[in-house]
Amino acid sequence: MHKSGFVNIIGNPNVGKSTLMNALVGEKLSIITSKAQTTRHRIMGVVSGDDYQIVYSDTPGILKPSYKLQESMMKFVSGALTDADVILYVTDTVEQSDRSAEIVEQIRRSGIPTIVVINKIDLSRPDALEALVDKWHQTLPDAQIVPASAKEKFNMEGLFKTILEHLPEGPAFYPKDTLTDKTLRFFASEIIREKILRFYDKEIPYCCEIEIDTYKEEEKMDRISATIYVSRDSQKGIVIGHKGERLKKVGMAAREEMEQFLGKKVFLQLFVKVNDDWRNNPRQLRRFGYEME
């Protein structure tokens, strides 16, 4: 008997969805920072065994859109509610937000097998966790509740077994050695964006988008040229920094992670350009790989 299916990961920002995705896949596919809106695209990770294939899909955190970029991000979430064989709804032990009430109601009505993962249980007391489990049993009566800690790798095996139990029977969708549907260009751009999220504050990370201009694979070294687009001239100066020091710091950190990811040397060039209000420009958003009507 072979089991195979799409397991879509949904939840609010900052509940550890991306950490959970990476823990389940066993590779760092989704970038992780403490800032909200880290995930902008829907990122797929494939785990295959002799008698199963699980296609995980990490979606952007649930939010109320303020501009067209965020509207596109929420389309990834809506899509994940329609093509899932299993939904992993991720919450944590401190989350108070009710922004996901509408999504939770859609999950309840969908009839799709759902697992509620209460993440970060290493930060909770047993009595508080018990109360949370009761709360989610009332909110989603048909769902299975699984407490876990993705960061501490606690109960990952239990969660994996629960997912397998819910998967339908069927053939594999992808060859056994497939890890993701994303290209090396995509991961290069995500690694650069993660460093921007880490090294800059306030609005800067949310006004930046990365485009890989050239990607040349050579035997001993990959040569990558990328442009960081910002929304205003003032942001360009902040990203570059005094005598280019801040941009150099981003480039160095990104290059080191790319080399670790690829297992070989990387030559990385970074440029910064202004693309006025790209977050509200459908044509530019399509160019950067976002879905628009």
N, C-alpha and C positions, 0 to 999 in steps of 0.2 A: 504493500500500500504506500503510495507516494502522496505527500501533502504539499500544496503550493498555494500561495496567496499573497495579496497586497495588504500590508499592515501599515495604516496611516497614523502618524503621530501628531496629535492636536493638543493645544493648550495655550494658556496665557503666557506673556513674556515672563522671563526670570524664574520659571519653575523647573528649569534644568532639562528641557526637551532635547536640546542638542547634545548635552552630556549623556543623556539616556540613549539617544540614537547611536552615538559613537561607541558606547559600552556594549550595546546589542550587536553592532556590526563588527566590533573589534578593531576598527580603524577610525582615525580622525577624519571624518568626511564633512561634518558640520562645524563651522567656526564657533568658538565659545568665548564670550566676554560677559562681564557683569552688567553691561548696558542692554536696555530693551531694544527690540527690533534688530537684533543681530542677524537673524535669518531672514533673508529677503526672497529667496527662491525656494522651490520645492526640491529637496535633495534626496536622491534615492540611494539606498545601500542594500546590496543583495547578499544574503547568507545562504549557502547551499550545503546540504548534507547528502548522505546516500539515499535517504527516503523523504527528503523535504527540501523546499526552497522558500525562504521568506524574503519578500521584497518590502523593505522598510522605506517609509517616505516621511521625512521631516519637513514640516510646514512652518511658515512664519507664525509668530505669536499673534494671538487674537487681539485686535485693537479696533478702535473707531477711526476710520480713515479721515485724514485731514487734507490729503492731496492725492493726486492720481497715482503716484507710486504706491501709496498705502492701499488704494483701491485695488490695484493689481495684486498686491501681496495677499489681500483677503480673498481674491479669486482662487489662489492656490489652496486656501483653507476650505472654501466652498467645494472645490473640485475633489478634495480629499474626503468629503462626506458622501460623495456619490459613487466613487470607484473603489471603495475599500471592501475587502473581505472581512477585516477585523479593524476596529478603531482602538487605538491606545490613547485615552484621554489622560493627559498628564497634569496633575496638580501637585501641591506640596503641603508641608505642615504649617506654613505661615500665610499662605495666600488668602487675601480678604476680598479681592476684586470680584465684582459681579458683572464685569464686562462680557463674560462668556455665557451669561444666562441664556441668550438666544441660541448660541451654538449648542449648548448642553441640551436644550429642548429639541433642537433638530436631531441630535444624536438619539435622544429618547424615542423620537417618532420614527427614526430611520429603520429600525428592525435589524440593523447591522450588529453582529456580535461585538460587544464593547468591554474593554478592560480598563478600569480606572486605576492608574498608577499613582499612589501617594508617594511622591519622591521626597528626598531629604529627611528620611525618618531618623537619621542620626542626630538631627537637631530637635527632636521631640521627646516628650515623656510618654510612657506607656498609656497613662490614662487619657492624655490629650489625643494620642493616636487612635485609641479605641473610640473616642467620641467622633473623630473624623471619619472613621470607617462606617459608623452608624449613620452619619450625615449623608455619605455618598450612597449607602444602601437605600436610603429614603429618596434621594434625588434621582438615582438611576437604578431602580429595583432589579432590572434584568442584567445589570453589569456585574462582572466579577471584580472585586477590589483587591489590589495587590500592593501592599506597602513595600518600599524599596529605597535604596540609596544608590543612585547611579555613580556618584562621585566616589563613594566608598566600596563600590561593587558589591553591595549587600543585596541578597535575594535576586540577583540577576538570573541565576539558574532557575529559580522558582518562576520568575516572570517568563523566561524562555519556554519552560514546559507548559505554562498556561496558554501562551500564544500558540504553541503547536497543537494543543487540544482544540483550539477554536478554528484552526485552518481547515479549509475544505480539501477534499481529495482532488488531485489533478496533476498533470505533467508540469515540469519546470517551464518557466517563461523565458529564461535566459540560459546560455551556456554555463556550466558549473563554475568556471573560473571568473565569471563576471563579478565585479565588486560594485560598480555604480554605472549610471547612464551618463554621467557628466564627463566632460573632456578635461585634458590636462590644462587647457586654457582657462576653463572655469575654475579649477582649483588654484591656479596661479593668481587669478583675480581675487578669489576669496581670501587667500593668504594675505595679500596686500591689504585688502579691506579690513581684515582682522587686526592688523598692526595699526591701522588708522584709528580703529575703535579703541585700541589700547593706549595709544600715545597722545590722542587729542581729546579735549573736553567739549562740553556744551553742544552746540549745533553742528560743529565741524564734521564729525563722523557721519551724520545723517544727510549732509549736503554733498557727500563724496560718492562717486561711482567710478569703477575701474573698467578700462577697456584694454585688452591685450592687443597691441598693434601688430607684433610679430612674435612667433614662437618657432624657433628652429631647433629641432632635435638632432644632436650630434652624438657620436659614440661615447665621448667622455664628458661632454658638457652640453647643457641646454642653454640657448641664448634667447632671452625674453626681453621684449621692449613693451612697456605699459604706460598708459596715460591715466592720471588721476584727474577726473573732471570735478570741478566745484561750481557752485551756483553764482558766486560773485567774486569780483576782483579782490576784495578785502580778504576773502577766504584763501585765495591763492597765496598771498603773502604769509598767512599763518601756517599753511601746510608746508611751504618751502622753509620758512624760518630764517633766522639771521645767518647769512652766508651759506644758506642751504643745509644747515646742520640738522634741522628736524626731518627734512626729506631724506637725508643721508641715513639717519637713525632708522626710519621706516624701511628703507631699502635694504639695509644690512640685516635687520631682523627678519624681513620677508625672505631674503635670499637664503639665510641659514635654515629657515623652516622648509623652504622649497627643496634644498639639498637633502634634508632629512627625509622628506616626503618622496622624492624621486630616486634617492640613493646614488646621486652623482652631482658633480659640480654644476653651478648655475651662474651665468653672467646676466645680471639684471640691470636694466636701465629704466628709470622712472622720469616721467615728465608731468607737469601740472598745467592744465588748461581750464579756462572758464567756459562753461556751457550754461547760459542764462536760464535759470529756473527749469532745469531738465526734469525735475520731479513732477512737474505739471504738464509736460510736453509729450503727448502720446507718441509722436514720431520718434523722439529721442528714447522714450521708454521701450518701444519695440526694438530699437537698435541695441539697447542694453539687455534684451532678452526677456522683457516683461510682457505678459499677456494683456492686450488692450482690445476693447470692443471695436 
